[in-house]
Amino acid sequence: MENNTTSNINPDVVLIGAGIMSATLGMLLKELEPDITIEIFERLDVAAAESSDAWNNAGTGHSAFCELNYTPELADGTIDTSKAVKIAESFEVSKQFWAYLIEHNLIDVPESFIRRIPHMSFVWGDKNVEYLRKRHAALTGCHLFKDMKFSEDRSQLEQWIPLIMEGRDKDQRVAATRMEIGTDVNFGSLTRCMFKYLTKTKGVSNHFHHEVRRLRQDRKKRWHVHVKDLSTGQTKEVIAKFVFIGAGGGSLPLLLKSHIPEGKGFGGFPVSGQWLRCTNPEVIEKHQAKVYGTAAIGAPPMSVPHLDTRMIKGKRELLFGPYAGFTTKFLKKGSFFDLIKSIRFSNIKPMLWAGFRNIPLTKYLIDQVRLTPEARLEGLKDYVPTAKMEDWELEIAGQRVQVIKKDEEEGGILEFGTEVVSSIAMPLHEI
């Protein structure tokens, strides 16, 4: 994707990062305020190369149909569905927005951008099966989940997920839920389509290979954004009323550099990921679903294991994972000094407290880093009992930064999310 280098002098809005978040906000702003001027800066040479890339996320849209960590079992045995319902509602709004863009010919997306694929949860063992049964009963009380199916019948499960059931111990108690209306979303493809439209729109300028180095707010509430052209080494200052940081893991360092009061006390805990990618077409053809299981004790939610059918660049893929790991990078193409550079006097205490309170997570990550290929295969065999080493290869997945937040009672809290995304701005109605 080429730069649109026609710059706006003192634009209304600066978007940092060319991922799905900046693309979405840019589209919304131009629809609501067609005359608004926008400058977009991306440090890499293409859009959607980090968390938005198809290889770096699960593509579910997190609709909450299959992700068990969204429906915790409470102490009294009931299932809390509030988070799942909220997430499902949000995803429906996202689909409506995408439909609007397509119907009004604003974006021209390939058919593979979004496709129907069942979303399933699969568990084994008496305790997990009973949990899944209660989860199904609780969720189907909401209209968003009313078509969810539950089954313990092995013959039914063999039809739904033949690859998972093939070679499985017949004495093992298993169960699954299934939502036929699940989707596989290629957020990378969607993001690039949005930017293709935005860069052709009057008042929008997109700059690749440009890195935001500093930003500060003056007394008039204007943002001074210092940007370096990585191709030429030249720097410039852009003054804007509104700044949105949608740079994935790169958002935290910029938030800290902004010196806004709300940013004080925030830290970041980087977690990397890897997939096992199937290379055997015959195995790939046996599976047609996104199947999520339960996370290991101490594992972050992003490490919930899933056997995932994807459509990437027009080719059907089958992935399993992710396997978590630790790195000091905040971005897949970042620096090993990212974590060290993010430490401030204001956030070191919350970071230490969060680390102390998440020792099981630290142990889990160390164990994951030390996994041998044989150990990864054993994890895969929980979902594909007939898996063979020669049919799978290791693929590097995305990089995430879990937010560490200052807390008056606990000192520091580790909040699990997909990435750090922040906006620092004047209210939108003042733009």
N, C-alpha and C positions, 0 to 999 in steps of 0.2 A: 504494500500500500504506500503510495507516494504522499509526500507532504503537500498540504495546501499552504503555501508560504505567505499568502497575502495577509499581513497582520492587521489587527484592529488596534488603533491607538487608544489606550485606556479603555479596555473592553468592560462590559457590564459583569461578565463572569469569566473566571478561570477554572478550568477542569484539569486536575492533575491525575494522570493515568488514563490509558486508553483501553479500559476494561469494560465489563458489562455495566458497572455502576455509573461511570461517567457517560457512557453511551446512552443509557436510559434517561439520566437526568438531562442530558443535552437535548434529546428528542422531546421530552416533556416541556422544557423551557421554550423551545422553538414553536411548539404547537400552541402554548398558552400566550407567549409573547413573541410573535414573528419578527419583530424589529430588534430583538435583543442581540447583543454582540457577544461572541464566545471565543476564547482562546483555549486550545487543548494542547497539553504538553505530555509527551510520552518518552521515557528514557530509552526504550528499545526501538527497533526499526519497523515494527509491525504492531497492529492492534491485537489485543486478546492473547498475548503470548505467555501470561502468567496464570493466575487462578481461573481466568475465563476460558482457557484453552481446553479442548475436549479431553485431552489426556490427563488434565490436572484436576478434574472434578467428576462427580458421579453421574451428572446429567439428569438426576431425578427432578431437579427443581425443588427438591425437598418439599414435596406435597404432603408429607406425613402419612402416606398410605402404608409405607413399609418400614419406616425408621422407628424401631422400638424404643430408642432413648427419648423420644418425644412423649411417651406415655408411661411414666414411672408408676410403680405400684406403691401405694402409701402404706403407712404402718398398720392401718386398720384393714388392709387387704383390698381396698378399692383402687381403681385405676384413675389417675388424674389425666383427663383428656384435654385440658384447657389449652396447653401449648400446641398439641396436634391440630386442634380446631382452628386456632389462630393462624398457624402456618398454612393449613389447607385453604383457608379463606384468602390469604395473601397470594398464594399461587394462582388461585382462580382469577384474581384481579390482574396478575401478570399476564395470564393467557388472554384476558379481554383486551389488555393494552396491545399485545402483539397482534391480535386479530384486527384491531383498529388500524394499526400501521399497515397491515397487508391490504385490508379492504379499501383504504384510501391511497393505495399505490405509493406509499412513502418508502417502503423497503421491498426489495425483490429477493426473497429468500429461497434457497434450494429446498426441495421436498424433505430432505434429510434433516433440516433444522429442527423439526419436532415430529415425532412419530409415536403412534400408539404402541405401548408394550406393557404387559401386566407387571404390576408392582406386588411383590410377595414378601411375607415374613415367614421364616422357617425356623423351627426349634425342635429340640429333642430332650427327653427326660421328663419325668412326671411334673416337676415343679414348673418348668418352662412351658409345658403344654397347657397346664391349668392357667398360668399367667396369660398365655395367648388367647385362651378361650374367654377369659374375663375381659381382656382388651377388646376382643371382637364384639362382645356384648355391649361394652360401654361405648365404643365408637359408632356402632350402627344405630345408636339412638340419635345421632346427628345426621341430617340429610346429606351432608357431604360424603359420608361413609356408608350410606344405607345399602349400597350394592356390594359391600365387602363380603366375601365368602370365607367360611372356615371349614376345615376338614382334617380329620384324623385318619380317614379311610386311605389305606395304602394304595389301592387301585386308582383312586382319584388323584392322589399325589403323583403316581407314576405317569398319569396323563399330563398333569400340570408341569412337572419338573423331572422328566425321565433321567437326565444326567445326574441329578442329585440323589435319586432313589436307586439307580443302578448299582448293584453290589453292596447295598446297605444291609446291616444286620437286621434280620427280620424280627428279632425280639426287641429291637429298640423302639420305644414309643416316640412317635413323631407327629407333628401337626404343622399346618401352614394356613395363612390367610392369603387371599388373592383379590386384587382390584384390577378389573379388566381395563379400566379407563386410565391406567397409569401412562406416563409419557417418558420418552427419552429426548432430552433437549440438548442440542449442540450449541452451548452458549458462545463458543468461539465464533461459529458461523453467524449467529445472530448479531453478535457485537460488531463484526466486520461489516455486515450489511447496514447496520445503523450508522457507522462512521462513514460508509460510502455515501449515504444520503446526506449526512451532516456536512461533509466537506464540499458538497455541491450547493449548499444552502448559503444564501447571502448573509454575511455577518458572522460566519463561522470559519475559524482558521485552525487547522490541525498541524501540529509540529511533532514529527518523530525524531528520535535521537536527540531529544532536548530534555535536560534534567533540571528540575527545580532544586536549587541549592539552599535558598533561604527565603523566608517570608516574614513580614512584620506588618502590624497595623498601626497607622498614624492616628493623630488626635481627631482627625475628621472621619475616622472609621474606614478609611480606604486601605486596601491591602497592597503592599509593595512586594512583588514576587520577583526574585532574582533567578534567572534561567540561564543555563549554559548550553550552547550548541556543541554537542559532543563530537560533531564532524569537523568543525572549524576551530573550536576552542573559544569562540567569542561568547561574551556574556551580555545580557541585557536585563533591564528592569521593566516589568509590566505592572501597571497600577489598575486595580479592579475593585469594584464594590463587593464582590462576592467570590469566595474561593471554596471549591469543593475538592477534598482530597479523597480520591477513589483509587489509590495506588496499592491496594492489597496490603501485604506486609510492609511495604514502603511507606504506608500512611503514618505509622507511629512516629518515626523520626521527624517527619515534617510537622506533625501535630506538636511535638515537643519544641521544635524550632519556632513555632508560631507564638509561643509565650502567652497564650490565652490562659486565663485562670482555670477554665474547665479541663485543660490538658495536664495540669499538675497532678502528680501521683500515679499517672498511667505508666504501666510497663508492658513488656511483651515477652511471651514465651514461645519461641519458634519450634514447630514440629514439622518434620518432613515426612514424605510418604513414598511408597513404592507399590507397584502392581505386579502381580504375575499375569502375564499376557499369554493367552493360548495361541499356539502356532499351527495346530492341527485342524484343518477345515472340517473334518468329520466330527470332531468333538464340538466345535463351535455350532454346528448345525443341530446338535442334540439339545441345545438350551436356548430358550426364547423368553426371557424374563429378567427382571431385576429382583434378586432375592437377597434380603437382609436377614442377618442373624443377631445374636446377642453379643455385646462387647465383653472382652475379658475384664476381670476385676482390676481396677486401676487404670484402664485404658481410656483415652479421651474419646468423646463421641465421634470425632472424625475418623476413628479407627474401627468403627463397627464393621465387622466383616461382611462382605457382600459379593455374590457371584453375579456379574453384571454384563448383560448384553448391551453393546453400544453400536451405533452406526457412526463411523468416523471417516470422513473424506470418501463417502460412498461405499465404504467397505464394512461389512459386519465384523465386529470384534467381540471377544469374550475376555473379561478381566476378573481377577479375584484379588481381594485385599480390602483396604490398603494395609501394608505393613508400615508401622510408624518408625520413625527414627529421630535422632536429634542432630541439629546443626546450628551453628550460630548465625546462619544466614536468615534474613527476613524475607528474601525473595529467592526463587529458584535460580535466577541469574543475578543474585546479589553478592554482597561481600561477606567474608567470614568475620569481619569486624562489626557487622550490623548490631549484634546484641550488645557488645561492649560500648559502642557509640551511643546506644539508647539509654544508658544508665545515667541518671541524674540524682542529685541530692534529694529531690522531692519524691522520687519513685523507688529509691533503693530499699527503703523500709518495707513498702508494700510487696516488692519483689521477693525479699527475703522471707517475709511472713507467708506469702503464697507458696514459695518453695518448701518451707517447713511443713505447711499443711497439706502438701501434695507429694509426700514422699513415695506413696504407692505408684504415682504416675512416673516419678523419676526412675524407680526400679523397673517399671514396665518398659520405659523407653530404652533403658540400658539393655534389658533382655532382648528387645526387638533389634537393636543395633547388632547384637552378638549372634543373631539367628544365622544358622548355616542354611545352604540350599535345601538340605534334607529336612531341616526343621520347618522351613516354609512349606515344603511339600506336605508334611504331616498336617499343618494347619489347613491346607487346601483340601486334604482328604476328608476332613470333617464335613465338607460340602460336596466334594466330588470323590467318593470312595475309590473309584477306578483310576484316579489321576496318575499319570506317568511323568517322570522328570523330563523326558525328551519332548513332551508336548507343550511345555510352558517355559517362558523366558522372563527375566526380570526387566521391568520398565520403570523408569523414574517418574513419579507422580508429582503433584504440586507441593508447594511450600505454604504453610499457614502460620499465622502468629496469633496465639491465644492471648486475649486481653487480660492483663493484671490490673486490677482496679483497687484504689485506696478505699478502705472500709474502716469506719470509726470503731466498730466493735471487734472485728477480727484482724485488723491491721492491713491485710491484703487478700483479695479474692481473685482466683483464677476463673475467668468466665470463658466458657467454651463457645466459640463461634467459628465461622468459616474464615474470617479475616478481620482486620481492623479497617473500618471505613468511617471517616469523620467528615463533617462539613464545618467550616469556620466562616461565618458570614454575617452580614447584615440580614435582617428579615427579608424574605423574598419580595414582599410588597414594596420594599424601598428601592429595589433595583431599578 
